[in-house]
Amino acid sequence: MEHNAVMRPLHDLESAGVEISQVKCAPDGSLDPHLIEREVRQNTRMIVVNHASNVSGTILPIKEAGEIVISL
C-alpha cells in the first residue's frame, strides 16, 4: 500500500544492507494493525505506514497502529 516515493528509498536502503519487512494488506486493502506488531524486531528503527491509499481509497488504521507500536 505504500507509495512509490516511500518504496524506492526503502529498496535503496535494502540494497545497502538494511533489513526491510513488509506487512501485507488484505485483498480489500484493509490492514490489521496487529500484523505490524509481528514484524517489529529488537533492531527496528522505523515504521512507515501510509495513512490513506491514493490507489484504492482505503484509509488505514494509523491511530491503532501507533498505539500498538508505542506499547512495545
N, C-alpha and C positions, 0 to 999 in steps of 0.2 A: 504494500500500500504506500510505501514511501516514494516521494517524488524523486525524479531522476537527479535533481540538484542535490539531494541527500545521498542517493545510492552511488553516484560516481565518486565522490570523495571517500566514501566508505570502502569501495572496491580498490581505490588507490591505496588506502591505509592497509587493506588486507594484503595487497601485493607487496607492501613494505614490511609485512610480518605481524601486523596487528590482527588478533583473532576477532572475528565478527560472527555474531549469532543473529539469526533472523527468526522472528516469530511469525508464523503463517496465520492469515485470517481465514475465516470460514468462507465457503464458496459465495455466500451472500455479502461478503465484505465486512462482516462483523468480527470483532476481536474480543476474546475472553481475556481480560487483563491478568488473570491468574497465570496465563501461559507465559507472560513476561517474567514472572517470579521464577519459573522453572529454568530460565536461561541466565539468570543473574549468577555470576561466579564471584569468587573472592577477589579476583583481579579486575572486575568490571569497573570501568571508569566513566562510562557514558551510556545513557539510554536515550534513544531517539524514537519518538512516537509522533506520527503525523496526526494532527487533530481531526482533519477532515480530508476526504479524498476528492480531488478535482475530477477524477475519472468516474467513480461510482456514486459519489454524493454521500457516502457513508460518513457519519460522524462517529469517531472512535471514542471510547470511554477514557479520556485523558485524566479526568479527576480520579477515577477509581484506580487507574494505573499508577498515578502519582502517589496515592495513599498506600498502595501495596509496596512500592519502591521505598518510600520513606520509612515504612515499618521494618524493613530488612536490617 
